[in-house]
Amino acid sequence: MFWLDRIFGQIEAERKAKIASGTPLVVRDEKTPSGRVHIGSMRGVAIHGAIAERLAEAGVPHVFKYEFNDTDPMDGFPEYLPESFRQYMGMPLFRIPSPDGVAKNFAEYFADEFKSVITQSGFAPEFYRMSELYLSGQMDDAIRTALDRAADIRRIYREVSGSEKPDDWYPLNVICEDCGKVGTTKVFAWDGTEVSYKCYKTAVKWAEGCEHEGKVSPFGGAATFPFKVEWPAKWKVVGVDIEGAGKDHTTKGGARDVAAHIAQEVFAYEVPINAPYEFFLVGGKKMSSSKGQGSSAKEIADLVPAKIFRLALLGKEINQQVNFDPEGDTIPVLYDQYDKLADGYNATQDDDYARLFTYIHANRQVPTFAGELPRFSQVAFVVQMPHMDLDKEFPQADKVELHERAEYAKRWLAKFAPEKFVFKLQEMLPAVELSASEKLNLASFAQFLESNPSASAEDMHTKLHELKAFKEIYKIFLGKESGPKAGWFLASLDRDFVRTRMSEASN
């Protein structure tokens, strides 16, 4: 069963009464915009976005909400920022100025870029910011409940995750009234109206507090929850029904386990349906926005069309890792997979692969192709050969798809393509070593061309296959040992040029 249909079946069973009532289900996901958002964060967007699209397909009222958590502290320093920004370490992201001096704040600057990637990919959530929930007072009831039930929360931490909290630990971080930092403060008392707190100089390794001690009302945006308490509080405040999480949060005793117990025992809220998913890696590595590691979501989204991007995000079971390597053969392989899915979709629209094919197109709008789908790797070769005409090389291809692939092939070749996909026709015979048998093969092929001046691409390919002479052809024309389909490549070149190069190389 297609993974999306399996999750929908679970939603139907566990939210049967709410669906019957006609009350919209709430699907939610989030990201902390602590720097340029990496491509890995798009998997959560895609999974939740696809769930929302599946609900729409079934006619189930719903809303897909996407949060930018801009109240988190700056706890990692992006390598691409000026050193002057170090002074803001520990401050809430929405209180830090924008790097460009134009956006509303630091969080908004990086969130705007990620928003453009989400919409470019065909997903349409309702965006909101965590600061809006705190500043508007929507989190106030949850804050009061958590402070009143602090002992229960400490117990849950201990019983579920083994984390021991002292008796004067409270599940809240005040924004220091003196230095404006939230990552360095600790609340140690609550009198039902105000909390007592201190801003510690060495509370964390990544920021330095000011040692201010004070007493303040925790409401209206003056304080924020720690993550494991904020998560269930948001479920209740936003009314979340469905929210998956990466595997790092879904282990026994992990963040979601703690959050689930707090949701039920403290906030009296039913735990949202989970859809745990594996990481989206780049080159086999998990990435960090604040550390500047990995490819940004914007960079990758601009590298391929939305349907290929969505295939990378949705094409595997959600409990399987995705390894996207733009510097490897990931993109050509994705195009081959797309073409295979398209062929299968045209044959039958009932199986799991056909279901996947519909969902990798925004709004499930599957295109109609007026011709064949040209193989991406072959298009990538042709666009590197100035003497070759794209339309003539692919006469049976769907023209829209052909030229779109040519454009994206150029982007990939310019920035990421590995050496094996990069070709340049050598105007002069390159300095390559040829064995006696290879020279003999070239001489035999030259004789074939002399005897068959009208030989077609297929004729030439057949002869080369007979001689087993592909490697030497690539050596003398491209300067490497691999290349495209040799017969068709040679057929695209001037025959006199080919014969001259053969003769020169075989002597």
GUVEX-634374 format. One record per residue (C-alpha): residue number from 1; residue in one letter; x, y, z. Coordinates in pm, whole numbers, plus 50000, padded with zeros to 5 digits. Layout:
BEGIN
(r NUM "A" (X Y Z)),
...
% end
This chain:
BEGIN
(r 1 "M" (50000 50000 50000)),
(r 2 "F" (50122 50350 49915)),
(r 3 "W" (50250 50498 50242)),
(r 4 "L" (50023 50801 50213)),
(r 5 "D" (49711 50584 50183)),
(r 6 "R" (49825 50383 50486)),
(r 7 "I" (49854 50701 50695)),
(r 8 "F" (49516 50819 50571)),
(r 9 "G" (49362 50491 50686)),
(r 10 "Q" (49504 50553 51033)),
(r 11 "I" (49362 50907 51034)),
(r 12 "E" (49019 50779 50929)),
(r 13 "A" (49019 50528 51214)),
(r 14 "E" (49158 50751 51490)),
(r 15 "R" (48973 51073 51403)),
(r 16 "K" (48649 50915 51286)),
(r 17 "A" (48426 51123 51514)),
(r 18 "K" (48590 51454 51428)),
(r 19 "I" (48574 51379 51056)),
(r 20 "A" (48206 51291 51091)),
(r 21 "S" (48142 51620 51271)),
(r 22 "G" (48280 51817 50979)),
(r 23 "T" (48530 51997 51202)),
(r 24 "P" (48852 52057 51008)),
(r 25 "L" (49149 51839 51104)),
(r 26 "V" (49470 52027 51177)),
(r 27 "V" (49796 51907 51021)),
(r 28 "R" (50105 52083 51157)),
(r 29 "D" (50479 52106 51100)),
(r 30 "E" (50747 52355 51202)),
(r 31 "K" (51101 52480 51154)),
(r 32 "T" (51328 52706 51356)),
(r 33 "P" (51477 52957 51108)),
(r 34 "S" (51817 52981 51277)),
(r 35 "G" (51999 53020 50945)),
(r 36 "R" (51962 52920 50582)),
(r 37 "V" (51719 52630 50599)),
(r 38 "H" (51875 52310 50465)),
(r 39 "I" (51710 52074 50222)),
(r 40 "G" (51652 51812 50493)),
(r 41 "S" (51375 52023 50647)),
(r 42 "M" (51171 51988 50328)),
(r 43 "R" (51094 51622 50396)),
(r 44 "G" (50871 51713 50689)),
(r 45 "V" (50702 51981 50478)),
(r 46 "A" (50643 51734 50195)),
(r 47 "I" (50508 51455 50415)),
(r 48 "H" (50267 51684 50599)),
(r 49 "G" (50179 51863 50276)),
(r 50 "A" (50103 51532 50106)),
(r 51 "I" (49886 51426 50401)),
(r 52 "A" (49691 51750 50360)),
(r 53 "E" (49655 51679 49987)),
(r 54 "R" (49532 51326 50064)),
(r 55 "L" (49271 51467 50301)),
(r 56 "A" (49163 51706 50026)),
(r 57 "E" (49137 51416 49781)),
(r 58 "A" (48902 51240 50025)),
(r 59 "G" (48699 51555 50082)),
(r 60 "V" (48796 51575 50451)),
(r 61 "P" (48792 51934 50587)),
(r 62 "H" (49138 52025 50712)),
(r 63 "V" (49399 52295 50750)),
(r 64 "F" (49776 52257 50712)),
(r 65 "K" (49959 52492 50946)),
(r 66 "Y" (50332 52557 50924)),
(r 67 "E" (50510 52730 51208)),
(r 68 "F" (50832 52925 51203)),
(r 69 "N" (50956 52896 51560)),
(r 70 "D" (51110 53239 51595)),
(r 71 "T" (51117 53244 51976)),
(r 72 "D" (51395 52986 52002)),
(r 73 "P" (51729 53133 52110)),
(r 74 "M" (52018 53175 51872)),
(r 75 "D" (52225 52879 51997)),
(r 76 "G" (52451 52819 51698)),
(r 77 "F" (52647 53077 51501)),
(r 78 "P" (52604 53055 51121)),
(r 79 "E" (52949 53064 50963)),
(r 80 "Y" (52830 53300 50691)),
(r 81 "L" (52726 53580 50931)),
(r 82 "P" (52945 53878 51027)),
(r 83 "E" (53117 53846 51365)),
(r 84 "S" (52908 54138 51490)),
(r 85 "F" (52613 53900 51522)),
(r 86 "R" (52779 53703 51802)),
(r 87 "Q" (52646 53958 52049)),
(r 88 "Y" (52297 53820 51987)),
(r 89 "M" (52375 53461 52089)),
(r 90 "G" (52110 53349 52337)),
(r 91 "M" (51848 53602 52225)),
(r 92 "P" (51514 53495 52072)),
(r 93 "L" (51544 53489 51692)),
(r 94 "F" (51260 53734 51642)),
(r 95 "R" (51445 53995 51852)),
(r 96 "I" (51766 53977 51645)),
(r 97 "P" (51805 54221 51352)),
(r 98 "S" (51793 54092 50996)),
(r 99 "P" (52129 54026 50827)),
(r 100 "D" (52019 54236 50529)),
(r 101 "G" (51877 54521 50733)),
(r 102 "V" (51553 54494 50535)),
(r 103 "A" (51354 54201 50669)),
(r 104 "K" (51160 54246 50993)),
(r 105 "N" (51409 54040 51194)),
(r 106 "F" (51663 53757 51178)),
(r 107 "A" (51402 53480 51179)),
(r 108 "E" (51192 53652 50914)),
(r 109 "Y" (51493 53688 50684)),
(r 110 "F" (51562 53313 50673)),
(r 111 "A" (51196 53211 50694)),
(r 112 "D" (51110 53414 50383)),
(r 113 "E" (51356 53216 50170)),
(r 114 "F" (51221 52885 50298)),
(r 115 "K" (50862 52996 50242)),
(r 116 "S" (50947 53057 49877)),
(r 117 "V" (51082 52702 49849)),
(r 118 "I" (50770 52553 50006)),
(r 119 "T" (50535 52737 49770)),
(r 120 "Q" (50762 52674 49470)),
(r 121 "S" (50731 52302 49550)),
(r 122 "G" (50353 52318 49529)),
(r 123 "F" (50268 52301 49900)),
(r 124 "A" (50030 52559 50048)),
(r 125 "P" (50028 52568 50429)),
(r 126 "E" (49899 52850 50645)),
(r 127 "F" (50216 53008 50784)),
(r 128 "Y" (50237 53148 51136)),
(r 129 "R" (50511 53244 51381)),
(r 130 "M" (50554 53120 51735)),
(r 131 "S" (50607 53475 51859)),
(r 132 "E" (50247 53551 51755)),
(r 133 "L" (50116 53285 51993)),
(r 134 "Y" (50321 53415 52288)),
(r 135 "L" (50276 53788 52229)),
(r 136 "S" (49900 53759 52171)),
(r 137 "G" (49853 53573 52498)),
(r 138 "Q" (49736 53250 52332)),
(r 139 "M" (50002 53057 52526)),
(r 140 "D" (49919 53215 52863)),
(r 141 "D" (49679 52945 52987)),
(r 142 "A" (49930 52675 52899)),
(r 143 "I" (50206 52868 53078)),
(r 144 "R" (49995 52897 53393)),
(r 145 "T" (49906 52526 53381)),
(r 146 "A" (50268 52420 53328)),
(r 147 "L" (50391 52636 53618)),
(r 148 "D" (50116 52509 53848)),
(r 149 "R" (50194 52151 53746)),
(r 150 "A" (50573 52188 53745)),
(r 151 "A" (50615 51895 53985)),
(r 152 "D" (50423 51667 53749)),
(r 153 "I" (50635 51780 53455)),
(r 154 "R" (50954 51712 53652)),
(r 155 "R" (50817 51365 53730)),
(r 156 "I" (50737 51297 53364)),
(r 157 "Y" (51090 51400 53262)),
(r 158 "R" (51229 51158 53520)),
(r 159 "E" (51000 50864 53447)),
(r 160 "V" (50992 50890 53068)),
(r 161 "S" (51340 51008 52975)),
(r 162 "G" (51545 50957 53293)),
(r 163 "S" (51616 51332 53316)),
(r 164 "E" (51637 51449 53676)),
(r 165 "K" (51524 51808 53739)),
(r 166 "P" (51582 51982 54075)),
(r 167 "D" (51282 52080 54286)),
(r 168 "D" (51331 52449 54198)),
(r 169 "W" (51329 52382 53822)),
(r 170 "Y" (51032 52528 53637)),
(r 171 "P" (50940 52458 53272)),
(r 172 "L" (50989 52815 53151)),
(r 173 "N" (51261 53049 53027)),
(r 174 "V" (51214 53422 53087)),
(r 175 "I" (51346 53675 52837)),
(r 176 "C" (51594 53866 53055)),
(r 177 "E" (51475 54220 53118)),
(r 178 "D" (51833 54352 53110)),
(r 179 "C" (52018 54169 52827)),
(r 180 "G" (51722 54033 52628)),
(r 181 "K" (51851 53677 52628)),
(r 182 "V" (51629 53374 52682)),
(r 183 "G" (51881 53093 52651)),
(r 184 "T" (52065 53194 52970)),
(r 185 "T" (51780 53233 53218)),
(r 186 "K" (51636 52992 53472)),
(r 187 "V" (51310 53025 53663)),
(r 188 "F" (51338 52911 54026)),
(r 189 "A" (51006 53021 54180)),
(r 190 "W" (50640 53087 54091)),
(r 191 "D" (50392 53260 54322)),
(r 192 "G" (50085 53227 54101)),
(r 193 "T" (50132 53572 53951)),
(r 194 "E" (50502 53620 53881)),
(r 195 "V" (50809 53404 53834)),
(r 196 "S" (51148 53464 53992)),
(r 197 "Y" (51444 53408 53761)),
(r 198 "K" (51813 53465 53716)),
(r 199 "C" (52020 53520 53401)),
(r 200 "Y" (52332 53307 53450)),
(r 201 "K" (52665 53395 53297)),
(r 202 "T" (52761 53031 53236)),
(r 203 "A" (52421 52863 53201)),
(r 204 "V" (52509 52741 52851)),
(r 205 "K" (52829 52711 52649)),
(r 206 "W" (52701 52907 52349)),
(r 207 "A" (52590 53229 52521)),
(r 208 "E" (52683 53445 52820)),
(r 209 "G" (52420 53583 53057)),
(r 210 "C" (52432 53911 53245)),
(r 211 "E" (52372 53780 53603)),
(r 212 "H" (52053 53987 53636)),
(r 213 "E" (51801 53854 53887)),
(r 214 "G" (51439 53958 53880)),
(r 215 "K" (51070 53887 53914)),
(r 216 "V" (50823 53923 53628)),
(r 217 "S" (50485 53815 53497)),
(r 218 "P" (50552 53528 53253)),
(r 219 "F" (50260 53614 53025)),
(r 220 "G" (50216 53807 52700)),
(r 221 "G" (50547 53708 52545)),
(r 222 "A" (50775 53766 52846)),
(r 223 "A" (50882 53401 52856)),
(r 224 "T" (50895 53083 52647)),
(r 225 "F" (50874 52712 52716)),
(r 226 "P" (51159 52464 52676)),
(r 227 "F" (51105 52250 52366)),
(r 228 "K" (50963 51934 52526)),
(r 229 "V" (50697 52136 52706)),
(r 230 "E" (50630 52386 52431)),
(r 231 "W" (50557 52106 52183)),
(r 232 "P" (50251 51964 52366)),
(r 233 "A" (50140 52315 52463)),
(r 234 "K" (50132 52406 52094)),
(r 235 "W" (49937 52091 52011)),
(r 236 "K" (49663 52209 52244)),
(r 237 "V" (49671 52579 52154)),
(r 238 "V" (49675 52515 51778)),
(r 239 "G" (49441 52214 51802)),
(r 240 "V" (49673 51972 51624)),
(r 241 "D" (49540 51634 51503)),
(r 242 "I" (49828 51510 51285)),
(r 243 "E" (50197 51583 51328)),
(r 244 "G" (50485 51357 51239)),
(r 245 "A" (50848 51397 51342)),
(r 246 "G" (51194 51286 51246)),
(r 247 "K" (51330 50965 51396)),
(r 248 "D" (51558 51158 51634)),
(r 249 "H" (51248 51278 51820)),
(r 250 "T" (51044 50957 51810)),
(r 251 "T" (51260 50710 52000)),
(r 252 "K" (51139 50570 52331)),
(r 253 "G" (51215 50828 52600)),
(r 254 "G" (51279 51090 52334)),
(r 255 "A" (51128 51436 52291)),
(r 256 "R" (50797 51318 52144)),
(r 257 "D" (50753 51055 52413)),
(r 258 "V" (50799 51319 52684)),
(r 259 "A" (50572 51562 52497)),
(r 260 "A" (50301 51297 52460)),
(r 261 "H" (50293 51229 52834)),
(r 262 "I" (50282 51601 52915)),
(r 263 "A" (50002 51651 52661)),
(r 264 "Q" (49787 51382 52821)),
(r 265 "E" (49869 51425 53188)),
(r 266 "V" (49921 51801 53218)),
(r 267 "F" (49732 51964 52931)),
(r 268 "A" (49458 51696 52902)),
(r 269 "Y" (49501 51685 52526)),
(r 270 "E" (49484 51385 52292)),
(r 271 "V" (49825 51319 52135)),
(r 272 "P" (49830 51396 51761)),
(r 273 "I" (49864 51110 51514)),
(r 274 "N" (50231 51051 51445)),
(r 275 "A" (50394 50984 51109)),
(r 276 "P" (50760 50923 51203)),
(r 277 "Y" (51003 50966 50917)),
(r 278 "E" (51369 50912 50840)),
(r 279 "F" (51626 51179 50763)),
(r 280 "F" (51681 51346 50428)),
(r 281 "L" (52059 51345 50383)),
(r 282 "V" (52285 51526 50141)),
(r 283 "G" (52588 51326 50041)),
(r 284 "G" (52518 51087 50329)),
(r 285 "K" (52527 51362 50596)),
(r 286 "K" (52262 51515 50819)),
(r 287 "M" (52277 51893 50812)),
(r 288 "S" (52246 52191 51042)),
(r 289 "S" (52102 52527 50939)),
(r 290 "S" (52304 52726 51191)),
(r 291 "K" (52630 52549 51107)),
(r 292 "G" (52591 52616 50738)),
(r 293 "Q" (52641 52250 50651)),
(r 294 "G" (52479 52086 50351)),
(r 295 "S" (52288 52231 50061)),
(r 296 "S" (52019 52487 50133)),
(r 297 "A" (51661 52410 50041)),
(r 298 "K" (51659 52705 49802)),
(r 299 "E" (51971 52586 49623)),
(r 300 "I" (51831 52237 49562)),
(r 301 "A" (51479 52354 49479)),
(r 302 "D" (51621 52575 49204)),
(r 303 "L" (51825 52284 49069)),
(r 304 "V" (51534 52064 48962)),
(r 305 "P" (51168 52120 48863)),
(r 306 "A" (50905 52082 49134)),
(r 307 "K" (50793 51735 49019)),
(r 308 "I" (51149 51595 49049)),
(r 309 "F" (51198 51771 49383)),
(r 310 "R" (50873 51623 49511)),
(r 311 "L" (50978 51279 49383)),
(r 312 "A" (51297 51303 49589)),
(r 313 "L" (51093 51400 49895)),
(r 314 "L" (50800 51159 49859)),
(r 315 "G" (50934 50874 49648)),
(r 316 "K" (51050 50648 49929)),
(r 317 "E" (50869 50497 50224)),
(r 318 "I" (50885 50757 50500)),
(r 319 "N" (51074 50517 50727)),
(r 320 "Q" (51358 50501 50472)),
(r 321 "Q" (51642 50750 50449)),
(r 322 "V" (51675 50967 50141)),
(r 323 "N" (52029 51045 50030)),
(r 324 "F" (52029 51333 49784)),
(r 325 "D" (52374 51399 49640)),
(r 326 "P" (52373 51676 49377)),
(r 327 "E" (52741 51603 49313)),
(r 328 "G" (52664 51239 49232)),
(r 329 "D" (52414 51072 49003)),
(r 330 "T" (52107 51144 49218)),
(r 331 "I" (51948 51381 48967)),
(r 332 "P" (51988 51160 48656)),
(r 333 "V" (51857 50865 48858)),
(r 334 "L" (51555 51065 48976)),
(r 335 "Y" (51472 51155 48616)),
(r 336 "D" (51501 50789 48515)),
(r 337 "Q" (51268 50700 48802)),
(r 338 "Y" (51024 50969 48691)),
(r 339 "D" (51023 50832 48336)),
(r 340 "K" (50960 50480 48463)),
(r 341 "L" (50671 50603 48679)),
(r 342 "A" (50527 50792 48382)),
(r 343 "D" (50535 50476 48167)),
(r 344 "G" (50367 50279 48446)),
(r 345 "Y" (50104 50548 48498)),
(r 346 "N" (50013 50537 48131)),
(r 347 "A" (49970 50160 48158)),
(r 348 "T" (49769 50150 48480)),
(r 349 "Q" (49650 50414 48723)),
(r 350 "D" (49559 50174 49000)),
(r 351 "D" (49885 50067 49164)),
(r 352 "D" (50106 50233 49428)),
(r 353 "Y" (50347 50371 49169)),
(r 354 "A" (50061 50541 48987)),
(r 355 "R" (49947 50690 49319)),
(r 356 "L" (50299 50820 49379)),
(r 357 "F" (50314 50963 49027)),
(r 358 "T" (50001 51169 49085)),
(r 359 "Y" (50128 51306 49417)),
(r 360 "I" (50464 51424 49287)),
(r 361 "H" (50271 51673 49074)),
(r 362 "A" (50138 51979 49258)),
(r 363 "N" (49760 51960 49303)),
(r 364 "R" (49784 51609 49148)),
(r 365 "Q" (49781 51767 48802)),
(r 366 "V" (49953 51499 48593)),
(r 367 "P" (50075 51642 48260)),
(r 368 "T" (49994 51494 47921)),
(r 369 "F" (50307 51437 47715)),
(r 370 "A" (50303 51496 47339)),
(r 371 "G" (50591 51262 47269)),
(r 372 "E" (50860 51056 47440)),
(r 373 "L" (51041 51159 47756)),
(r 374 "P" (51409 51213 47663)),
(r 375 "R" (51656 51057 47901)),
(r 376 "F" (51806 51329 48122)),
(r 377 "S" (52164 51201 48104)),
(r 378 "Q" (52150 51208 47723)),
(r 379 "V" (52004 51559 47724)),
(r 380 "A" (52283 51663 47963)),
(r 381 "F" (52537 51537 47710)),
(r 382 "V" (52378 51709 47409)),
(r 383 "V" (52362 52051 47576)),
(r 384 "Q" (52741 52033 47614)),
(r 385 "M" (52792 51977 47242)),
(r 386 "P" (52752 52311 47057)),
(r 387 "H" (52743 52135 46719)),
(r 388 "M" (52441 51925 46818)),
(r 389 "D" (52083 52049 46771)),
(r 390 "L" (51862 51950 47063)),
(r 391 "D" (51542 51911 46861)),
(r 392 "K" (51715 51714 46585)),
(r 393 "E" (51878 51479 46834)),
(r 394 "F" (51542 51404 47001)),
(r 395 "P" (51288 51420 46716)),
(r 396 "Q" (51028 51206 46898)),
(r 397 "A" (51053 51387 47231)),
(r 398 "D" (50788 51595 47402)),
(r 399 "K" (50923 51941 47321)),
(r 400 "V" (50818 52109 47644)),
(r 401 "E" (50978 51838 47854)),
(r 402 "L" (51287 51829 47632)),
(r 403 "H" (51362 52198 47668)),
(r 404 "E" (51281 52200 48038)),
(r 405 "R" (51530 51917 48092)),
(r 406 "A" (51789 52098 47886)),
(r 407 "E" (51755 52406 48107)),
(r 408 "Y" (51787 52210 48431)),
(r 409 "A" (52072 52002 48290)),
(r 410 "K" (52267 52324 48229)),
(r 411 "R" (52207 52435 48588)),
(r 412 "W" (52325 52101 48724)),
(r 413 "L" (52630 52088 48499)),
(r 414 "A" (52730 52441 48594)),
(r 415 "K" (52731 52379 48970)),
(r 416 "F" (52727 52016 49076)),
(r 417 "A" (52760 51748 48806)),
(r 418 "P" (53041 51497 48869)),
(r 419 "E" (53321 51455 48620)),
(r 420 "K" (53167 51148 48457)),
(r 421 "F" (52878 51360 48329)),
(r 422 "V" (53090 51651 48205)),
(r 423 "F" (53200 51630 47843)),
(r 424 "K" (53380 51853 47596)),
(r 425 "L" (53445 51763 47236)),
(r 426 "Q" (53821 51780 47188)),
(r 427 "E" (53909 51992 46885)),
(r 428 "M" (54255 51837 46872)),
(r 429 "L" (54351 51474 46936)),
(r 430 "P" (54398 51460 47316)),
(r 431 "A" (54712 51317 47469)),
(r 432 "V" (54573 50971 47548)),
(r 433 "E" (54742 50634 47549)),
(r 434 "L" (54610 50379 47300)),
(r 435 "S" (54712 50015 47291)),
(r 436 "A" (54796 49838 46966)),
(r 437 "S" (54459 49660 46972)),
(r 438 "E" (54274 49989 47028)),
(r 439 "K" (54454 50148 46731)),
(r 440 "L" (54364 49845 46523)),
(r 441 "N" (53998 49884 46620)),
(r 442 "L" (54002 50250 46519)),
(r 443 "A" (54159 50165 46186)),
(r 444 "S" (53893 49898 46128)),
(r 445 "F" (53618 50142 46210)),
(r 446 "A" (53770 50404 45978)),
(r 447 "Q" (53762 50147 45697)),
(r 448 "F" (53398 50075 45782)),
(r 449 "L" (53313 50443 45743)),
(r 450 "E" (53500 50461 45410)),
(r 451 "S" (53304 50163 45282)),
(r 452 "N" (52973 50285 45426)),
(r 453 "P" (52958 50663 45381)),
(r 454 "S" (52583 50664 45451)),
(r 455 "A" (52607 50456 45768)),
(r 456 "S" (52337 50551 46020)),
(r 457 "A" (52389 50607 46391)),
(r 458 "E" (52255 50259 46458)),
(r 459 "D" (52490 50108 46193)),
(r 460 "M" (52788 50275 46356)),
(r 461 "H" (52683 50168 46703)),
(r 462 "T" (52643 49809 46588)),
(r 463 "K" (52991 49812 46432)),
(r 464 "L" (53148 49960 46744)),
(r 465 "H" (52975 49695 46952)),
(r 466 "E" (53115 49427 46722)),
(r 467 "L" (53466 49571 46757)),
(r 468 "K" (53419 49642 47130)),
(r 469 "A" (53569 49982 47053)),
(r 470 "F" (53366 50219 47268)),
(r 471 "K" (53642 50314 47512)),
(r 472 "E" (53885 50423 47241)),
(r 473 "I" (53616 50633 47072)),
(r 474 "Y" (53555 50822 47393)),
(r 475 "K" (53928 50865 47447)),
(r 476 "I" (54003 51028 47112)),
(r 477 "F" (53692 51250 47092)),
(r 478 "L" (53621 51334 47456)),
(r 479 "G" (53948 51268 47634)),
(r 480 "K" (53792 51020 47880)),
(r 481 "E" (53695 50654 47888)),
(r 482 "S" (53318 50687 47902)),
(r 483 "G" (53049 50881 47727)),
(r 484 "P" (52707 50874 47561)),
(r 485 "K" (52580 50621 47305)),
(r 486 "A" (52878 50624 47073)),
(r 487 "G" (52707 50557 46741)),
(r 488 "W" (52463 50842 46782)),
(r 489 "F" (52739 51070 46908)),
(r 490 "L" (52958 51003 46604)),
(r 491 "A" (52662 51042 46369)),
(r 492 "S" (52615 51396 46501)),
(r 493 "L" (52971 51494 46401)),
(r 494 "D" (53102 51596 46063)),
(r 495 "R" (53203 51276 45880)),
(r 496 "D" (53530 51421 45750)),
(r 497 "F" (53618 51529 46105)),
(r 498 "V" (53547 51177 46231)),
(r 499 "R" (53751 51006 45959)),
(r 500 "T" (54044 51245 46009)),
(r 501 "R" (54047 51190 46386)),
(r 502 "M" (54028 50811 46337)),
(r 503 "S" (54318 50815 46097)),
(r 504 "E" (54528 51039 46317)),
(r 505 "A" (54467 50827 46628)),
(r 506 "S" (54526 50488 46463)),
(r 507 "N" (54869 50576 46317)),
% end
